[in-house]
Amino acid sequence: MAREQRLAQVFVELADTLVEEFDVVEFLQTLTERAIELVDTDAAGLMLDNQRGRLQLVAYTDESTRLLELFELQNREGPCLDCFGTGLIIPNIDLADARSRWPVFADAALGLGFSTVHAVPLRLRRQVIGALNLFAVDHSPLSDDHLAVVQGLADVATIGLLHERAVRDQVILAEQLQAALNSRILIEQAKGVLSARAGIDVAAAFQLMRSHARRSGESLTTIAEAVVSGSLGAADLQPADTP
């Protein structure tokens, strides 16, 4: 499939979520996965403002990236924080040269095998609501076209999160973003519960819940609630044709 055709499909896929009561966590999870696919990076993490001026991790592509992003928040240094603070793209940062800028974060990212990082704001006009980190193992820089693609994805995500009603009503916006952050916490709890009960790793547990949510048409948060309460187990989450 031509890259331009795939790019058009992804934007349609994301724009299709711009309806009432869409699943915010699933939407942002898809965004991180499509971002690394379209610009040939290796991992991504997305943080949102908790409406008190601090970022919280909401979506990521793998467990090591989750830990790295939490490490960034814990140590209060790194590209997502700088990007959120300035509202500007931070592109093509060689992590080996970034030790003076982010000494703790840079060493942690290099330890995971990453060599380059980029950060893109989730921004609508002057309002910045989060940031997207992209990590690459090699040193190949992102072109201006690739950066424009990632910023376009971030812009679509920002519009999806804000909505026209939320732009007019900051109370609604705060409730939406706080609900997304609360959902992520519940999903993390459910991953741990399912992992312990089924004897699988947390990444596999997340994929089971996500696949079941898609098949059933229920939100990922609803599935997580059922897993934590015990009304859904590993056997219930398997596809019907799975032995």
Residue pairs with C-beta under 8 A, 6 or more apart in sequence:
3 38
6 37
6 38
7 38
7 149
10 34
10 37
10 38
10 153
11 152
11 153
11 156
13 30
13 34
14 27
14 30
14 31
14 34
14 153
14 156
14 157
14 160
15 156
17 23
17 27
17 160
18 159
18 160
18 163
22 160
23 213
23 219
23 220
23 221
24 58
24 161
24 176
24 179
24 180
24 183
25 58
25 59
25 180
25 183
25 184
25 187
25 220
25 221
26 210
26 213
26 219
26 220
27 157
27 160
28 46
28 48
28 58
28 59
28 157
28 180
29 59
29 210
31 46
31 59
31 132
31 153
31 154
31 156
31 157
32 44
32 45
32 46
32 59
32 60
32 61
32 132
33 44
33 61
34 153
35 41
35 44
35 132
35 134
35 150
35 153
36 42
36 43
36 44
36 61
36 134
38 146
38 149
38 150
38 153
39 134
39 142
39 146
39 149
39 150
40 136
40 140
40 146
41 118
41 134
41 135
41 136
41 142
42 114
42 135
42 136
42 137
43 60
43 61
43 62
43 64
43 65
43 114
43 134
43 135
44 59
44 60
44 61
44 65
44 132
44 133
44 134
44 135
45 57
45 59
45 60
45 61
45 65
45 66
45 68
45 69
45 80
45 132
45 133
46 57
46 58
46 59
46 60
46 122
46 130
46 131
46 132
46 133
46 157
47 55
47 56
47 57
47 58
47 69
47 73
47 80
47 84
47 130
47 131
47 133
48 55
48 56
48 58
48 122
48 129
48 130
48 161
48 177
48 180
48 181
49 55
49 84
49 128
49 129
49 130
49 177
50 56
50 177
50 178
50 181
51 173
51 174
51 177
51 178
55 73
55 80
55 81
55 84
55 130
55 131
56 73
56 181
56 184
57 66
57 69
57 70
57 73
57 184
58 130
58 180
58 181
58 184
59 184
60 66
60 69
62 203
63 202
63 203
64 112
65 135
68 105
68 108
68 109
68 112
68 135
69 80
69 133
71 104
71 105
71 108
72 78
72 79
72 80
72 81
72 105
72 133
73 81
75 104
75 105
77 102
77 103
77 104
77 105
78 102
78 105
78 133
79 90
79 93
79 102
79 105
79 117
79 118
79 119
79 131
79 133
80 119
80 131
80 132
80 133
81 131
82 90
82 119
83 89
83 90
83 119
83 120
83 121
83 131
84 121
84 128
84 130
84 131
86 121
87 121
87 123
87 126
87 128
88 121
89 118
89 119
89 120
89 121
89 147
89 151
90 117
90 118
90 119
91 118
91 119
91 141
91 142
91 147
92 116
92 118
92 141
92 142
93 116
93 117
93 118
94 115
94 116
94 139
95 106
95 109
95 110
95 114
95 115
95 116
95 117
96 106
96 110
96 115
98 105
98 106
98 117
99 106
99 107
109 117
109 135
113 137
114 135
114 136
114 137
115 136
115 137
115 138
115 139
116 135
116 136
116 138
116 139
116 140
116 141
117 133
117 134
117 135
117 136
118 133
118 134
118 136
118 142
118 147
118 150
119 131
119 132
119 133
119 134
120 131
120 132
120 134
120 147
120 150
120 151
120 154
121 128
121 130
121 131
121 132
121 154
122 128
122 129
122 130
122 131
122 132
122 154
122 157
122 158
122 161
123 129
123 154
123 155
123 158
124 155
124 158
124 159
124 162
124 167
127 162
129 158
129 161
129 162
129 177
130 158
132 150
132 153
132 154
132 157
134 142
134 150
142 150
161 176
161 177
161 180
162 173
163 172
163 176
165 172
166 172
166 173
166 176
167 173
183 220
183 221
183 224
186 221
186 224
186 225
186 228
187 206
187 209
187 220
187 221
187 224
189 224
189 228
190 205
190 209
190 223
190 224
190 225
190 227
190 228
191 202
191 205
191 206
191 209
192 202
192 205
193 227
193 228
194 200
194 205
194 208
194 209
194 227
194 233
194 234
194 237
195 201
195 202
195 204
195 205
197 233
197 234
198 205
198 208
198 233
198 234
200 208
200 234
208 234
208 237
208 238
209 220
209 223
209 224
209 227
209 237
210 220
211 237
211 239
212 218
212 223
212 232
212 236
212 237
213 219
213 220
213 222
213 223
215 239
216 223
223 232
223 237
226 232
227 233
227 237
